[in-house]
Amino acid sequence: MYPGKENGGSAVSYRESVKRIQTAVDHYYRDEGLLPIMNADETTPRFEKFRIDLDKLNQKGYLDSIPATAFEKGGTACFLLLDEEKNPTVKVMDLVTVQTVNDVQRKVNLYRSSHGGQLPAAEEVYPGLYSVDGKKAGTEKLKLTSVYSGEEMGYIMDRAGSVYADYVLDIMTAVDKGSAHPAPDEDLRSYLLDNSWFVPVKSLPYYWAGGQPVPRPSSN
């Protein structure tokens, strides 16, 4: 095993960056009555939606410098807000995960367009969700590493051909560490959010079924 971005040297940088930006956001909101976020389309997924305008915070003096980890400085992190209405909380979106899943999505789209709409699906790993056939799609070299554990993650694909990262092992680990048993209607991604500054970007909601986390496609 090897550490993900939650551990090791990079952990300190992210932790300090989140703390600094959280303070800047809180002060900006107190003074301006608005959140320093960029405009987002209604269709933007939750874990990609409310990106923080670091340039604005910097220019207005709320942030002395933009963290080196940030995309704005050539880093691989986008800082965003969750729970923006009740308790705006700074979290980190890993751009390496976003880019890798997008790369697989492009390969899947290319395969589908050249094979009469057929998807490069392997086995059905969850109800209505399939693993991607790396040989067919040409994605064997596109490896995805979890920001939580550093372990390799798989890709899952719904019947419409949309590709997602599979966080099942990370969620299972987080649930095992918790004291309460998950409720059937509880989105288990909350376990990752409660114990990390990273968001599970490019994911589906997960629910407890049959003694394990199971991702649920948007529609079957």
C-alpha positions as CSV (number, residue, x, y, z in Angstrom):
1,M,0.0,0.0,0.0
2,Y,1.0,3.6,-0.5
3,P,-0.5,6.8,0.8
4,G,-3.0,8.9,-1.1
5,K,-3.2,12.6,-1.0
6,E,-4.8,12.3,2.5
7,N,-1.4,11.2,3.9
8,G,2.2,12.0,3.5
9,G,3.9,15.3,2.6
10,S,1.1,16.7,0.4
11,A,-1.4,16.3,3.3
12,V,0.0,19.2,5.2
13,S,-0.2,21.5,2.1
14,Y,-3.8,20.6,1.5
15,R,-4.8,21.0,5.1
16,E,-3.1,24.4,5.4
17,S,-4.6,25.5,2.1
18,V,-8.1,24.5,3.1
19,K,-7.7,26.3,6.5
20,R,-6.5,29.5,4.9
21,I,-9.2,29.6,2.2
22,Q,-11.9,28.7,4.8
23,T,-10.9,31.7,6.8
24,A,-10.8,34.0,3.7
25,V,-14.3,32.8,2.6
26,D,-15.7,33.3,6.1
27,H,-14.4,36.9,6.3
28,Y,-15.5,37.7,2.8
29,Y,-19.0,36.4,3.5
30,R,-19.2,38.4,6.7
31,D,-18.1,41.6,5.0
32,E,-19.9,41.2,1.6
33,G,-22.9,39.1,2.4
34,L,-22.1,37.0,-0.6
35,L,-20.0,33.9,-1.3
36,P,-16.9,34.3,-3.4
37,I,-17.9,31.6,-5.9
38,M,-17.9,31.4,-9.7
39,N,-21.1,31.0,-11.7
40,A,-22.1,27.4,-12.4
41,D,-24.7,25.8,-14.6
42,E,-27.6,24.1,-13.0
43,T,-26.5,20.8,-14.5
44,T,-23.0,21.0,-13.0
45,P,-22.6,18.0,-10.6
46,R,-22.6,18.8,-6.9
47,F,-18.9,18.0,-6.3
48,E,-17.8,20.3,-9.2
49,K,-20.3,23.1,-8.8
50,F,-19.4,25.9,-6.4
51,R,-15.8,26.7,-7.2
52,I,-14.2,29.4,-5.1
53,D,-12.9,32.5,-6.9
54,L,-9.4,32.6,-5.4
55,D,-8.4,35.5,-7.6
56,K,-11.1,37.6,-6.1
57,L,-10.2,36.7,-2.6
58,N,-6.6,37.5,-3.3
59,Q,-7.2,40.8,-5.1
60,K,-9.5,42.0,-2.3
61,G,-7.0,41.1,0.4
62,Y,-8.8,38.2,2.0
63,L,-6.1,35.8,0.8
64,D,-2.5,36.9,1.0
65,S,-1.5,34.4,-1.7
66,I,-3.1,31.7,-3.8
67,P,-1.9,28.2,-2.6
68,A,0.6,26.4,-4.9
69,T,-1.7,23.4,-4.8
70,A,-4.5,25.4,-6.6
71,F,-5.3,25.1,-10.3
72,E,-4.8,28.8,-10.6
73,K,-1.1,28.3,-9.7
74,G,-0.6,25.2,-11.8
75,G,-1.6,22.8,-9.1
76,T,-4.0,19.9,-9.3
77,A,-6.7,21.1,-6.9
78,C,-9.8,23.1,-7.3
79,F,-11.2,24.5,-4.1
80,L,-15.0,24.6,-3.8
81,L,-17.8,25.0,-1.4
82,L,-20.3,22.5,-0.1
83,D,-23.3,23.2,2.1
84,E,-23.2,26.6,0.6
85,E,-26.6,27.8,2.1
86,K,-26.2,26.7,5.7
87,N,-22.6,26.2,6.5
88,P,-20.3,27.0,3.6
89,T,-17.4,24.5,3.9
90,V,-14.2,24.5,1.8
91,K,-13.4,21.2,0.1
92,V,-10.9,20.0,-2.5
93,M,-11.7,18.6,-6.0
94,D,-8.8,16.6,-7.4
95,L,-8.3,17.5,-11.0
96,V,-6.2,14.4,-11.8
97,T,-9.3,12.3,-11.0
98,V,-11.5,14.6,-13.1
99,Q,-9.1,14.5,-16.1
100,T,-8.6,10.7,-16.0
101,V,-12.3,9.9,-15.9
102,N,-12.9,12.4,-18.7
103,D,-10.2,10.7,-20.7
104,V,-11.9,7.3,-20.2
105,Q,-15.2,9.0,-21.1
106,R,-13.8,10.2,-24.4
107,K,-12.5,6.7,-25.2
108,V,-15.9,5.2,-24.5
109,N,-17.6,7.8,-26.7
110,L,-15.2,7.1,-29.6
111,Y,-15.8,3.3,-29.3
112,R,-19.6,3.8,-29.2
113,S,-19.5,6.1,-32.3
114,S,-17.5,3.6,-34.3
115,H,-19.4,0.5,-33.2
116,G,-23.0,1.4,-33.9
117,G,-23.8,2.7,-30.5
118,Q,-22.5,-0.4,-28.7
119,L,-20.7,0.3,-25.4
120,P,-17.3,-1.2,-24.4
121,A,-18.9,-2.9,-21.4
122,A,-17.4,-5.8,-19.5
123,E,-19.3,-7.4,-16.6
124,E,-22.3,-5.9,-14.8
125,V,-20.7,-5.2,-11.4
126,Y,-23.7,-3.5,-9.9
127,P,-27.3,-3.3,-10.9
128,G,-27.4,-1.2,-14.1
129,L,-23.6,-0.5,-13.9
130,Y,-20.8,-2.1,-15.8
131,S,-17.0,-2.2,-15.7
132,V,-15.3,-0.7,-18.8
133,D,-13.6,-3.3,-21.1
134,G,-10.1,-1.7,-21.2
135,K,-9.0,-3.7,-24.3
136,K,-12.1,-2.6,-26.3
137,A,-12.0,1.0,-25.2
138,G,-8.2,1.4,-25.2
139,T,-8.2,2.5,-21.6
140,E,-5.9,-0.1,-20.1
141,K,-3.1,2.4,-19.4
142,L,-5.5,5.0,-17.9
143,K,-5.0,4.1,-14.2
144,L,-7.0,6.0,-11.5
145,T,-5.6,6.4,-8.0
146,S,-7.7,7.2,-5.0
147,V,-7.0,10.5,-3.2
148,Y,-8.2,8.8,0.0
149,S,-6.1,5.6,0.1
150,G,-3.6,5.8,-2.8
151,E,-5.1,2.5,-4.1
152,E,-6.1,1.9,-7.7
153,M,-9.7,2.5,-8.4
154,G,-12.0,1.1,-11.1
155,Y,-14.3,2.7,-13.5
156,I,-18.0,2.1,-13.8
157,M,-20.3,2.9,-16.6
158,D,-24.1,3.2,-16.8
159,R,-26.3,2.0,-19.6
160,A,-26.2,5.5,-21.2
161,G,-22.4,5.2,-21.4
162,S,-21.6,7.8,-18.7
163,V,-18.3,6.9,-16.9
164,Y,-17.7,7.3,-13.1
165,A,-15.0,6.5,-10.6
166,D,-15.8,3.7,-8.3
167,Y,-15.3,4.7,-4.7
168,V,-16.7,1.5,-3.2
169,L,-13.5,0.5,-1.3
170,D,-12.9,3.9,0.1
171,I,-16.5,4.1,1.3
172,M,-16.4,0.6,2.8
173,T,-13.2,1.5,4.7
174,A,-14.8,4.7,6.0
175,V,-18.0,2.9,7.0
176,D,-16.0,0.2,8.8
177,K,-14.3,2.9,10.9
178,G,-17.6,4.5,11.9
179,S,-19.6,3.5,14.9
180,A,-23.1,3.8,13.4
181,H,-24.7,1.4,10.9
182,P,-25.6,3.1,7.6
183,A,-29.3,3.9,7.0
184,P,-30.8,2.4,3.8
185,D,-31.6,5.8,2.3
186,E,-28.3,7.5,3.3
187,D,-25.9,8.6,0.6
188,L,-22.7,6.9,1.8
189,R,-20.4,9.5,0.2
190,S,-21.1,11.5,3.3
191,Y,-18.6,9.2,5.1
192,L,-15.9,10.4,2.8
193,L,-16.9,14.1,3.1
194,D,-17.0,13.9,6.9
195,N,-13.4,12.5,7.2
196,S,-11.6,14.3,4.4
197,W,-11.1,17.6,2.7
198,F,-11.5,15.9,-0.7
199,V,-14.8,15.4,-2.5
200,P,-15.6,12.1,-4.3
201,V,-15.7,13.8,-7.7
202,K,-17.0,11.9,-10.7
203,S,-19.1,9.6,-8.5
204,L,-22.6,8.3,-8.3
205,P,-24.5,8.1,-5.0
206,Y,-23.8,5.0,-2.9
207,Y,-26.4,3.2,-0.6
208,W,-26.1,0.4,1.8
209,A,-27.4,-2.9,0.4
210,G,-26.5,-6.5,1.1
211,G,-23.9,-5.5,3.6
212,Q,-21.9,-3.3,1.3
213,P,-22.0,0.1,-0.5
214,V,-23.7,-0.1,-3.8
215,P,-23.7,2.8,-6.4
216,R,-27.0,3.7,-7.9
217,P,-27.2,4.9,-11.5
218,S,-29.3,8.0,-12.2
219,S,-31.8,5.9,-14.1
220,N,-32.1,2.2,-14.9
